[in-house]
Amino acid sequence: MTNLFSDPTILQNKIPLSPAAKEFQDYLTDFSQRSVLFMDIMRKRGNQAVEMSSNNGATVLSFDFEILMDGATFSRPINYWLAKMQAPAGVVTDDTKRPFVIQDPRAGQSPGIGGMKKDSEIGDALKNGHPVYFVGFNAAPIEGQTYEDVIKGQVAFYEKIAELHPESPKMCAMGNCAAGYLTMFNAMQRPDLFGPIVIAGSPLSYWNGVRGKNPMRYAGGLLGGSWINSLLGDLGGGKFDGSYLIENFNNLNPANTLWSKQYNLFADIDNQGERYLQFERWWGDFIQFNTSEIKWLVDKLFIGNELTTGNLTLEDGTVLDPRAITSPLITFVSDGDNISPPAQSAGWIADLYHDADEIREHGKTIIYCLNHKVGHLAIFTASKVGKREDELFVENIDSIDIMPPGLYELVIDTPEGQEVSGELRSHYEPRSIDDIKALGWNNQEDDRAFATAAKASQSISQIYDKMVHPLFKNFATPQIAALMKNLHPLRQSYSIFAESVNPWIKIFADLASKVNAQRVHINPDNQFLKLQQQYSDAIVHYLETDSAKQDLKHEKKFFDIWTNPLVQKFWGTDKITPRLTPSITQLDREQITHEAQQRVIDNLPVTNQIQAMYRIIRLIIAFREQKIVPELLVRVLVQEAHKLEPTWNDREIHEVIRNQAIVVAEDTDAAIAALKTYLETNENGHAMIEIVREVSTKLGGIKQADVHEALKVLVDKLGLKISNPNHKK
């Protein structure tokens, strides 16, 4: 069949054309061919969506893996599993190195986004030689599974990883988005198992935000609370469809959902097809929750905001308090994230701690890393992010593990868009709770509005459960549930293009093959192509403007309802403290100060060469007010420690490094006095100064002139007699 789509010569004739007519002819040919190729990609998109949805264990991982544990076999079965990732060809991993475990969000789609590309969390950890594990899940939940079953059951996965690596530094756990709070829940129950914990784009303080932005936090209050999730679950036969969550995400950016995503593909159809299909393979693979699971999440976290109160308690009495975590915590946030904005992804720090001194006295290390541009999904999917933040988290993980207690920002020195290179790529800067609040913080009026919405949600939900939910037992059938799922508009937008649903779509496979054989590319300066782009820009501008107006209307409606004094009086929230936070209600400051002092006392004596070496190095850094802690620092110090004490493992060495940092930071004079005692009573004491001088030449980011000046000061304070402190051994 010869037609315009497959044969561009149809438009050619022997009549001379004006330049404008020729441009239009070229544009029409290109437009027609792009239309065919676009429809063929829609066909592939539909086919892969049907294929993924038919596989309960589907993932978008681009790495091979071996499943080690299946949660379906637990006494309280869950639909999660633990896998060990296989390194790609040419990459060698070392099981004695720190293990990494990555968990992806069960928030609407299938697992694997953390390892969908080569440049990803999984890829970067493997490339750096670490053993890597992945916590995945199946599309359908186990019948009767509750979210508390998941919280309790997942601990077994982390226990297994710790069992496999008893001598390695403690595991680094990375939780993306909704998996961030699951990772935290596991660390709250077994803090002894965990090394540094990275939570990326994970909302933990759910009420926080900035007026005029962050519209998603109003959704629950505008719908009257969590009863709507119960209704949708009842209509689904006890299953809540994840496509409703994705629909909410899509509604946050209608310009992209309704136009830009598809238009950008159409405009650059020759280059964007594979990238588009790769992303849509994940975005269009919808999973399900049991209704009780989504209800727990909404009631306890999103509307109830209980995570950072210190009072979140499971049915068996287990208290989930983030302050129970002893590991360093790293949170990755972005100004461009409208799903988990900085106010929610970092605001939990200000919920839990009154000031940075409280963090330090608790012995906690908390670090945040702020990207100023990328949106929520780019945190997990963008290659540029993978090359910068993800790689830096992996390479910084040992330096993070030895940071002294306190609140810091990990500042990336490599400009955005530039590939990571060189020794000095990032540094840590001390921060205050005011810095966290500057990212977005509610006033008491806003908190009272959210507290009122939460109280109303709880009551309305109870009424629904007693009066409406029982009615569904009379007519709910698996057939009705399947119909509700399959007819969801978002699912239909994928399946309608699948060959198994729409056989006519097959015609575009043949047409696309012919178009590719005779593809015509036009001049980028074609005036009709420019007109097409202008038309697209106008549509985007209209949709973005309208969306911004709607967001402001929704925000106004939310506060008009829930700040109304009569409404607050009706629900009994007019005089209560609207948001309980541990930092102002549950901490005994004198007790934690005593614990901090005791920690210094316990680690003050110097009893071996490794402690002496690290104390001297920390004093050098302190004397010269070094803010830089380069990645190279930890590797060199561990290597030098093994020379002094070959039988020590990395876990023991990391603990000593961290303890020396604490002692020097808290009481420098006492640290020097204890070091002096050791050097005077140890026959190799004076030699330790020379050892440090030699080690310092291997450290990046610390100038040798600074080292020599600091050693002069230290030698004087120690009262040591060294003929030439500037001499290099």
C-alpha positions in Angstrom: 0.0 0.0 0.0 1.5 3.3 -1.1 0.4 6.4 0.8 1.6 9.7 2.1 2.9 8.2 5.4 5.2 5.6 3.8 6.1 7.4 0.5 7.0 11.1 0.7 7.4 11.3 -3.1 3.6 11.3 -3.4 3.7 15.1 -2.6 6.3 15.7 -5.2 5.3 16.9 -8.7 6.9 18.8 -11.6 5.1 22.1 -10.8 7.7 24.5 -9.4 7.0 25.4 -5.7 7.6 28.7 -3.9 10.0 28.5 -0.9 7.1 28.7 1.5 5.1 26.0 -0.4 8.2 23.8 -0.4 8.7 24.4 3.4 5.0 23.4 3.9 5.4 20.3 1.8 8.5 19.2 3.7 6.7 19.9 7.0 3.6 18.0 6.0 5.7 15.0 5.0 7.7 15.1 8.3 4.5 15.6 10.3 2.8 12.6 8.6 5.8 10.4 9.2 6.2 11.5 12.8 2.5 10.7 13.3 3.0 7.1 12.2 6.1 6.7 14.3 4.3 8.2 17.3 1.3 5.8 17.0 3.8 2.9 16.7 5.4 3.9 20.0 1.9 4.1 21.5 1.4 0.5 20.3 4.6 -0.6 21.9 3.7 1.3 25.1 0.3 -0.5 25.2 1.8 -3.9 24.6 4.4 -3.5 27.3 1.8 -2.3 29.8 -0.3 -5.4 29.2 2.8 -7.6 29.4 3.9 -6.0 32.7 0.4 -6.0 34.3 0.1 -9.7 33.5 3.2 -10.6 35.5 2.7 -10.3 39.3 6.5 -10.2 39.9 7.4 -7.7 37.1 10.2 -5.2 37.7 12.0 -2.6 35.6 15.4 -3.5 36.9 18.1 -3.5 34.3 20.3 -5.8 36.4 20.1 -9.6 36.9 19.3 -10.7 40.4 18.8 -13.7 42.6 15.9 -13.8 45.1 17.2 -14.8 48.6 14.0 -14.5 50.7 10.3 -14.5 49.8 8.1 -12.7 52.2 5.2 -14.9 51.1 6.7 -17.7 53.2 6.7 -15.7 56.4 4.3 -16.6 59.3 2.6 -13.4 58.5 3.1 -13.4 54.7 3.8 -10.2 52.8 4.3 -9.6 49.1 7.9 -8.3 49.4 11.1 -10.2 48.6 14.8 -9.7 49.1 17.2 -10.2 46.1 21.0 -9.9 45.6 21.9 -8.0 42.5 24.3 -9.4 40.1 27.2 -7.2 38.9 27.3 -6.6 35.1 30.1 -7.9 32.9 33.4 -6.3 33.8 32.4 -5.2 37.3 33.8 -7.0 40.3 32.2 -6.7 43.8 33.8 -7.5 47.1 31.6 -9.1 49.8 33.9 -7.7 52.5 32.9 -4.1 51.6 29.9 -2.3 53.0 26.7 -3.9 51.6 24.1 -1.6 50.1 20.4 -2.3 50.2 18.0 -0.3 48.0 14.2 -0.2 48.4 11.8 1.3 45.9 8.5 2.9 46.6 5.3 0.8 46.5 3.3 3.9 45.6 1.5 3.0 42.5 4.0 1.3 40.2 6.2 -1.8 40.1 9.7 -1.9 41.7 13.0 -1.2 40.0 13.3 2.5 39.5 16.4 2.6 41.7 18.1 0.2 39.2 16.3 1.0 35.9 19.5 2.6 34.4 23.2 2.0 34.5 23.7 5.3 36.2 21.5 4.6 39.2 21.7 3.8 42.9 22.2 0.1 42.2 24.6 0.8 39.3 26.8 3.2 41.2 27.0 0.9 44.3 28.0 -2.1 42.1 30.5 0.0 40.1 32.2 0.9 43.4 32.6 -2.8 44.3 29.9 -3.1 47.0 27.6 -6.1 47.3 24.1 -4.8 46.6 20.7 -6.1 47.7 17.2 -5.0 46.6 13.9 -5.2 48.5 11.2 -5.6 45.8 7.5 -6.4 45.9 4.8 -8.1 43.8 2.0 -6.2 42.1 -0.8 -7.9 44.2 -0.7 -7.9 48.0 -1.1 -11.2 49.9 -4.7 -11.7 51.0 -5.2 -10.3 54.5 -1.8 -8.6 54.5 -1.7 -5.4 56.6 0.8 -2.6 56.5 1.9 -3.5 60.0 2.7 -7.0 58.6 5.0 -5.3 56.1 6.7 -3.1 58.8 7.3 -6.1 61.1 8.2 -8.6 58.3 10.8 -6.6 56.4 13.1 -6.6 59.4 14.0 -10.2 58.5 15.5 -9.0 55.2 17.9 -6.7 56.9 18.8 -9.4 59.5 19.7 -11.7 56.6 22.0 -9.1 55.0 23.7 -8.4 58.4 24.1 -12.2 58.8 25.8 -12.5 55.3 28.3 -9.6 56.1 29.3 -10.0 59.8 32.7 -8.4 59.4 31.9 -5.6 56.9 31.0 -2.1 57.8 27.3 -1.9 58.6 25.0 -1.8 55.6 23.9 1.4 53.9 20.1 1.3 53.4 18.6 3.6 50.7 14.9 4.2 50.6 13.3 6.0 47.7 10.1 8.1 48.2 7.5 5.9 50.0 10.2 3.3 50.7 12.0 6.0 52.8 9.7 5.6 55.7 9.7 1.8 55.4 13.5 1.9 55.6 13.3 4.1 58.6 10.7 1.8 60.3 13.2 -1.1 59.9 16.0 1.0 61.5 13.7 2.0 64.3 13.1 -1.7 65.2 16.7 -2.9 64.7 19.0 0.1 64.9 22.0 -2.1 65.6 21.9 -3.6 62.1 22.2 -0.3 60.2 25.0 1.9 59.0 24.2 5.2 57.1 20.6 5.5 55.9 19.8 7.5 52.8 16.2 8.6 52.2 15.6 10.2 48.8 12.6 12.3 48.0 10.8 10.8 51.0 8.0 12.9 52.7 8.2 12.3 56.5 6.6 15.5 57.8 3.4 15.4 55.9 1.7 18.7 57.0 4.7 20.9 56.3 4.8 23.1 53.3 4.7 26.6 51.9 1.6 28.5 51.0 1.3 29.0 47.3 3.2 25.8 46.7 2.9 22.1 47.6 -0.8 21.6 46.7 -0.7 17.8 47.3 -0.8 18.2 51.0 -4.3 19.6 50.8 -5.8 16.6 49.0 -7.0 14.7 52.0 -8.6 17.7 53.7 -10.5 18.7 50.5 -11.9 15.2 50.2 -13.0 15.0 53.8 -10.4 12.5 54.8 -9.5 8.9 54.3 -13.1 7.6 53.8 -12.6 8.0 50.0 -9.8 5.4 50.1 -12.2 3.0 51.9 -14.8 3.6 49.2 -12.4 3.0 46.3 -11.1 -0.1 48.1 -14.6 -1.4 48.6 -15.4 -0.9 44.9 -12.2 -2.8 44.2 -13.3 -5.8 46.2 -11.0 -5.0 49.1 -8.1 -3.9 46.9 -7.1 -0.3 46.4 -5.8 0.4 42.8 -2.4 2.1 42.6 -3.6 3.9 39.5 -5.5 6.3 41.7 -2.2 7.4 43.3 -0.6 7.9 39.9 -3.6 9.9 38.8 -3.0 12.2 41.7 0.6 12.6 40.7 -0.4 13.3 37.1 -2.9 16.0 38.3 0.0 17.9 40.0 1.3 18.8 36.5 -1.5 18.7 33.9 0.6 20.5 31.4 3.0 17.6 31.3 0.4 14.9 31.7 -2.0 16.2 29.1 0.5 17.6 26.6 4.2 18.0 27.1 5.1 14.4 27.7 3.5 13.2 24.5 4.4 16.3 22.5 8.1 16.1 23.4 8.0 12.5 22.1 6.2 13.6 18.9 8.6 16.5 18.3 11.7 14.4 18.6 10.3 11.0 17.6 13.6 9.8 16.2 15.6 10.2 19.4 13.1 10.0 22.3 11.3 6.7 21.6 13.4 4.3 23.7 13.7 6.7 26.6 9.9 7.3 26.6 9.1 3.6 26.5 11.6 2.9 29.2 10.0 5.3 31.6 6.4 4.4 30.6 7.2 0.7 31.3 7.5 1.7 34.9 5.0 4.6 35.0 2.2 2.5 33.5 2.7 -0.7 35.5 0.1 -0.2 38.3 0.1 -2.3 41.5 -2.5 -2.7 44.2 -2.8 -2.4 48.0 -5.2 -4.1 50.4 -7.6 -1.5 51.6 -6.4 -1.8 55.1 -2.8 -0.9 53.9 -3.7 2.3 52.2 -6.0 3.3 55.1 -3.1 2.8 57.6 -0.8 5.0 55.4 -3.3 7.7 55.0 -4.7 7.7 58.6 -1.3 7.4 60.4 1.0 9.3 58.1 -0.5 11.5 55.4 -3.4 12.9 57.3 -2.6 11.9 60.8 1.1 13.0 60.6 2.0 10.7 63.4 5.5 9.7 62.3 7.4 12.5 63.9 5.4 12.7 67.1 7.2 9.8 68.8 3.8 8.2 69.5 3.3 6.0 66.4 2.5 2.6 67.9 1.8 -0.7 66.3 -0.9 -3.1 67.5 1.6 -5.2 69.3 2.9 -2.2 71.3 6.0 -1.5 69.1 6.7 2.2 69.2 8.1 3.6 65.9 10.2 6.6 67.0 12.7 8.0 64.5 14.9 9.1 67.4 15.6 5.4 68.1 17.7 5.3 64.9 21.4 5.5 65.9 22.8 5.5 62.3 23.8 8.6 60.4 20.7 9.8 58.4 21.0 11.5 54.9 18.0 13.0 53.3 18.0 14.0 49.6 15.6 16.8 48.8 14.9 19.1 45.9 13.3 22.5 45.4 11.7 21.2 42.2 9.9 18.3 43.9 6.2 18.9 44.3 5.4 15.4 45.6 7.9 15.4 48.5 9.1 19.0 48.8 11.9 20.0 51.1 9.5 21.1 53.8 8.3 17.5 54.1 11.5 15.7 53.2 13.6 17.6 55.6 11.1 19.2 58.0 11.0 16.0 60.1 14.4 17.1 61.5 12.9 20.2 63.0 9.9 18.1 64.2 12.2 15.8 66.2 14.9 18.2 67.5 14.7 21.6 69.0 18.1 22.7 67.8 21.4 21.3 66.4 22.8 21.0 70.0 20.1 18.5 70.8 21.0 16.5 67.7 24.7 16.5 68.7 24.0 15.6 72.4 21.8 12.7 71.2 24.9 11.5 69.4 23.0 11.7 66.0 24.5 12.7 62.7 21.9 14.1 60.3 22.8 15.3 56.8 20.7 16.8 54.1 21.6 17.4 50.4 19.6 19.9 48.5 19.2 20.0 44.7 17.7 23.2 43.4 16.2 22.0 40.2 15.1 18.4 39.6 11.6 17.2 40.1 10.5 14.2 42.2 11.0 11.5 39.6 14.3 12.9 38.4 15.7 12.0 41.9 15.3 8.4 41.0 15.4 8.3 37.2 17.6 11.1 35.7 21.1 10.1 34.5 22.5 13.5 35.6 21.3 12.9 39.1 22.7 9.4 39.0 26.1 10.8 38.0 26.1 13.5 40.7 24.0 12.8 43.8 23.7 9.0 43.7 27.4 8.5 42.9 28.4 11.0 45.6 26.2 9.3 48.2 27.9 6.0 47.4 31.4 7.4 47.4 30.8 9.6 50.5 29.2 6.8 52.5 32.3 6.0 54.5 33.0 9.7 55.3 29.4 10.0 56.4 29.8 7.1 58.7 32.6 8.8 60.6 31.1 12.3 60.8 30.8 13.6 64.4 27.3 14.2 65.7 25.5 17.2 64.4 23.4 18.7 61.6 25.1 19.2 58.3 24.4 20.0 54.6 26.3 18.0 52.0 27.2 20.6 49.5 28.1 19.4 46.0 30.9 21.4 44.5 30.6 19.9 41.0 28.2 22.2 39.0 24.9 20.7 38.0 25.0 19.1 34.6 28.8 18.5 34.9 29.9 14.9 35.3 31.6 14.1 38.7 35.4 14.2 38.4 38.4 15.0 40.6 39.1 14.5 44.3 37.3 17.4 45.9 33.6 17.1 44.8 31.7 17.8 48.0 32.0 19.1 51.5 29.9 19.3 54.7 28.8 22.5 56.3 27.3 22.7 59.8 23.6 23.8 59.8 21.0 24.9 62.3 17.3 24.0 62.7 16.5 27.5 61.4 18.1 26.4 58.1 15.7 23.5 58.0 12.7 25.7 58.8 13.8 28.1 56.1 13.0 25.3 53.6 9.3 25.5 54.6 7.6 25.5 58.0 4.0 25.8 59.1 2.8 28.4 61.5 0.4 27.4 64.3 -2.6 28.5 62.3 -1.7 26.2 59.5 -1.0 23.3 61.9 -4.4 23.8 63.5 -6.1 23.6 60.1 -4.4 20.3 59.4 -5.1 19.0 62.8 -8.8 19.8 62.4 -8.9 18.1 59.0 -7.3 15.0 60.6 -9.8 15.0 63.4 -12.7 15.2 60.9 -11.2 12.5 58.8 -11.0 10.1 61.7 -14.7 10.7 62.6 -16.0 10.5 59.1 -14.0 7.4 58.4 -15.5 5.7 61.5 -19.0 6.6 60.3 -18.2 5.2 56.8 -16.9 1.9 58.3 -20.0 1.4 60.4 -22.7 2.5 58.0 -21.5 2.2 54.4 -18.8 -0.5 54.3 -21.1 -3.3 55.4 -23.4 -2.7 52.4 -20.6 -3.8 50.0 -20.7 -7.3 51.4 -24.1 -7.8 49.7 -23.1 -7.1 46.2 -19.3 -7.0 45.9 -18.0 -9.7 43.5 -14.6 -10.4 41.9 -16.1 -9.6 38.6 -17.2 -6.1 39.7 -13.7 -5.5 41.2 -12.0 -6.6 38.0 -14.3 -4.3 36.0 -13.5 -1.4 38.2 -9.8 -2.0 37.9 -9.7 -2.5 34.1 -12.0 0.4 33.3 -10.0 2.9 35.2 -9.3 5.8 32.7 -5.5 5.7 33.4 -5.3 1.9 32.8 -7.4 2.4 29.6 -5.1 5.1 28.3 -2.4 2.3 28.1 -4.4 -0.8 27.2 -6.4 0.8 24.4 -3.2 0.9 22.3 -2.3 -2.7 23.0 -2.7 -5.3 20.2 -4.5 -7.7 22.5 -7.2 -5.1 23.2 -7.2 -3.2 19.9 -6.1 -5.4 17.0 -6.4 -2.5 14.5 -3.3 -0.9 16.1 -1.1 -3.5 14.4 -1.3 -1.5 11.1 1.1 1.0 12.6 3.9 -1.6 12.9 4.0 -2.1 9.2 3.6 1.6 8.4 6.4 2.5 10.9 8.7 0.1 9.2 8.1 1.7 5.8 8.5 5.2 7.2 11.8 4.4 8.8 13.0 3.1 5.4 12.1 6.4 3.7 12.4 8.8 6.6 12.7 12.5 5.6 14.3 15.0 8.0 13.5 18.6 7.5 15.5 21.8 8.3 15.1 22.8 12.0 14.6 26.3 10.8 11.4 25.3 8.9 8.9 28.1 9.7 6.0 25.6 10.1 8.1 23.6 12.5 8.7 26.7 14.5 5.0 27.5 14.4 4.3 24.0 15.7 6.6 24.7 18.7 4.9 28.1 19.3 1.5 26.4 19.3 2.8 23.8 21.8 4.3 26.6 24.0 1.0 28.4 24.1 -0.8 25.2 25.2 1.7 24.6 27.9 1.5 28.1 29.2 -2.3 27.9 29.3 -2.3 24.6 31.2 0.4 25.8 33.6 -1.4 29.0 34.3 -4.8 27.3 34.8 -3.2 24.7 37.0 -1.6 27.4 39.2 -5.0 29.1 39.5 -6.7 25.8 40.5 -4.0 25.1 43.0 -4.5 28.5 44.7 -8.3 27.9 44.7 -7.8 24.5 46.4 -5.5 26.0 48.9 -7.9 28.8 49.7 -10.8 26.4 50.0 -8.8 24.1 52.4 -7.9 27.0 54.7 -11.4 28.6 54.4 -12.9 25.3 55.7 -10.4 24.2 58.3 -9.4 27.5 59.8 -13.0 28.5 60.4 -13.4 29.0 64.2 -16.8 27.3 64.2 -15.4 24.3 62.4 -12.5 24.0 64.8 -14.8 24.4 67.8 -17.1 21.7 66.4 -14.2 19.2 66.1 -12.6 20.3 69.4 -9.3 21.5 68.0 -9.7 25.2 68.8 -7.6 25.1 72.0 -5.4 22.1 71.7 -1.7 22.1 70.7 -2.2 21.4 67.0 1.0 19.5 66.3 2.8 17.5 69.0 6.5 17.2 68.2 9.1 15.4 70.4 11.5 18.4 70.3 9.1 20.4 72.5 7.1 17.9 74.4 9.1 14.7 75.3 12.8 15.3 75.7 14.6 15.7 79.0 17.4 18.1 78.0 19.5 17.5 81.2 19.4 13.7 80.6 20.6 13.9 77.0 23.3 16.4 78.0 24.5 13.9 80.7 24.5 11.1 78.1 26.6 13.3 75.7 29.1 14.0 78.4 29.3 10.4 79.4 30.0 9.5 75.7 33.0 11.8 75.8 34.2 10.4 79.1 34.0 6.8 77.9 36.1 7.6 74.7 38.5 10.1 76.2 41.4 7.7 77.1 43.8 6.9 74.3 44.8 3.2 74.6 46.3 2.3 71.2 48.1 3.7 68.1 44.9 3.8 66.0 43.1 6.0 68.5 46.2 8.2 68.8 46.6 8.6 65.1 42.9 9.5 64.6 42.9 11.9 67.5 45.9 13.8 66.1 44.3 14.0 62.7 41.0 15.3 64.1 42.9 17.9 66.1 44.6 19.0 62.9 41.3 19.4 61.2 39.9 21.3 64.3 42.9 23.6 64.7 42.7 24.7 61.0 38.9 24.9 61.0 38.7 22.5 58.1 35.1 22.1 56.8 36.1 19.7 54.1 35.9 16.0 54.7 37.1 14.5 51.4 36.1 11.0 50.2 39.8 10.1 50.1 40.2 10.8 53.8 38.4 7.7 55.0 40.0 5.3 52.5 43.5 6.5 53.6 42.8 6.4 57.3 41.4 2.8 57.1 44.4 1.7 55.1 46.8 3.2 57.6 44.9 1.6 60.5 45.3 -1.8 58.9 49.0 -1.3 58.8 49.1 -0.5 62.6 46.6 -3.2 63.6 46.1 -5.8 60.8 43.6 -7.8 62.8 41.0 -4.9 63.1 38.1 -4.9 60.7 36.6 -1.9 59.0 33.6 -1.8 61.3 35.8 -1.4 64.3 38.0 1.2 62.7 35.0 3.3 61.6 33.7 3.3 65.2 37.1 4.5 66.5 37.3 7.3 63.9 33.8 8.5 64.8 34.4 8.4 68.6 37.6 10.4 68.2 35.7 13.0 66.2 33.1 13.2 69.0 35.8 13.6 71.7 37.7 16.4 69.9 34.5 18.2 69.0 33.1 18.2 72.5 36.2 18.8 74.7 39.3 19.7 72.8 41.4 20.4 75.9 40.6 17.1 77.5 41.3 15.3 74.2 44.7 16.9 74.1 45.4 16.0 77.8 44.5 12.4 77.3 46.6 12.2 74.1 49.6 13.7 76.0 49.3 11.0 78.6 49.4 8.3 76.0 52.3 9.7 74.1 54.4 10.2 77.2 53.8 6.7 78.5 54.1 4.9 75.2 57.6 4.3 73.9 56.4 4.9 70.3 54.5 8.0 71.3 56.8 10.5 69.6 56.8 8.4 66.4 53.1 8.9 66.1 53.5 12.5 65.2 55.8 11.5 62.3 53.3 8.8 61.3 50.6 11.4 61.1 52.8 13.7 59.2 53.4 11.0 56.6 49.7 10.1 56.4 48.7 13.7 55.9 50.6 13.8 52.6 48.1 11.2 51.2 45.0 13.1 52.2 43.2 15.2 49.6 41.5 18.5 50.5 43.9 19.3 53.4 46.8 21.6 52.6 50.2 20.5 53.8 50.9 24.0 55.1 47.8 23.7 57.3 49.0 20.3 58.6 52.4 21.7 59.5 51.0 24.7 61.2 48.5 22.6 63.2 51.2 20.1 64.2 53.3 23.1 65.6 50.3 24.1 67.7 49.7 20.5 68.8 53.3 19.7 69.6 53.5 22.9 71.8 50.3 22.0 73.6 51.5 18.5 74.2 54.9 19.7 75.5 56.8 17.4 73.2 60.3 18.2 72.1 60.7 17.5 68.4 63.7 19.2 66.8 62.1 19.9 63.4 58.3 19.7 63.3 58.3 20.7 59.7 60.5 17.8 58.7 58.8 15.2 56.5 59.7 11.6 57.4 
